[in-house]
Amino acid sequence: MKHIKQYLFLLALLITTHIAFGQSIDYTKADAAINLFVDSNKFSGVVLIAEKGKVKFKKAAGYINYAEQKN
């Protein structure tokens, strides 16, 4: 669980750093990073990136019930 928090913090830090410096986010890279964590069983959840009230990127990944591995 500690590693998941570290990975999520790093991902959030990278995304906010891009936003803070006015650079655009490469959503394909964000999607690839999320897939990497999902494939290695280190993330299961939802990611939402919005700017000025408009959704720019959204993705739900992993299991609803991880113990029973139900999607």
C-alpha positions as CSV (number, residue, x, y, z in Angstrom):
1,M,0.0,0.0,0.0
2,K,2.9,2.3,0.7
3,H,4.3,1.9,-2.8
4,I,0.9,2.7,-4.3
5,K,0.7,6.0,-2.4
6,Q,4.3,6.8,-3.6
7,Y,3.4,6.1,-7.2
8,L,0.2,8.0,-7.1
9,F,2.0,10.9,-5.4
10,L,4.6,10.9,-8.2
11,L,2.0,10.8,-10.9
12,A,0.1,13.6,-9.3
13,L,3.3,15.6,-8.9
14,L,4.2,15.2,-12.5
15,I,0.8,16.2,-13.7
16,T,0.6,19.3,-11.5
17,T,4.1,20.3,-12.4
18,H,3.1,20.4,-16.1
19,I,0.0,22.4,-15.3
20,A,1.9,24.8,-13.0
21,F,4.4,25.6,-15.8
22,G,1.7,26.0,-18.5
23,Q,2.8,23.1,-20.5
24,S,0.3,20.8,-22.1
25,I,-0.2,17.3,-20.8
26,D,0.4,14.3,-23.1
27,Y,-2.6,12.3,-22.2
28,T,-1.3,9.2,-24.1
29,K,1.6,9.2,-21.7
30,A,-0.7,9.6,-18.7
31,D,-2.8,6.7,-20.0
32,A,0.4,4.6,-20.5
33,A,1.5,5.3,-17.0
34,I,-1.9,4.3,-15.6
35,N,-1.9,1.1,-17.6
36,L,1.6,0.3,-16.3
37,F,0.4,0.5,-12.7
38,V,-2.8,-1.4,-13.5
39,D,-0.9,-4.2,-15.3
40,S,1.5,-4.6,-12.4
41,N,-1.5,-4.6,-9.9
42,K,-0.3,-1.4,-8.2
43,F,-3.4,0.7,-9.1
44,S,-7.1,0.2,-9.2
45,G,-9.3,3.3,-9.4
46,V,-10.3,6.4,-11.3
47,V,-8.2,9.2,-12.7
48,L,-9.8,12.5,-13.7
49,I,-8.0,15.5,-15.1
50,A,-10.0,18.7,-15.6
51,E,-9.1,22.2,-16.5
52,K,-11.3,25.2,-16.0
53,G,-14.3,22.9,-15.3
54,K,-13.8,20.9,-18.5
55,V,-12.8,17.2,-18.4
56,K,-9.6,16.7,-20.4
57,F,-8.9,13.1,-19.5
58,K,-10.8,10.4,-17.6
59,K,-10.1,6.7,-17.0
60,A,-11.3,4.0,-14.7
61,A,-9.1,0.9,-14.4
62,G,-8.8,-2.2,-12.3
63,Y,-11.4,-4.2,-10.5
64,I,-14.5,-3.1,-8.7
65,N,-14.0,-6.0,-6.3
66,Y,-10.3,-6.8,-6.2
67,A,-10.7,-9.8,-3.9
68,E,-13.1,-11.5,-6.4
69,Q,-11.5,-9.8,-9.4
70,K,-14.8,-8.5,-10.8
71,N,-14.8,-5.7,-13.3
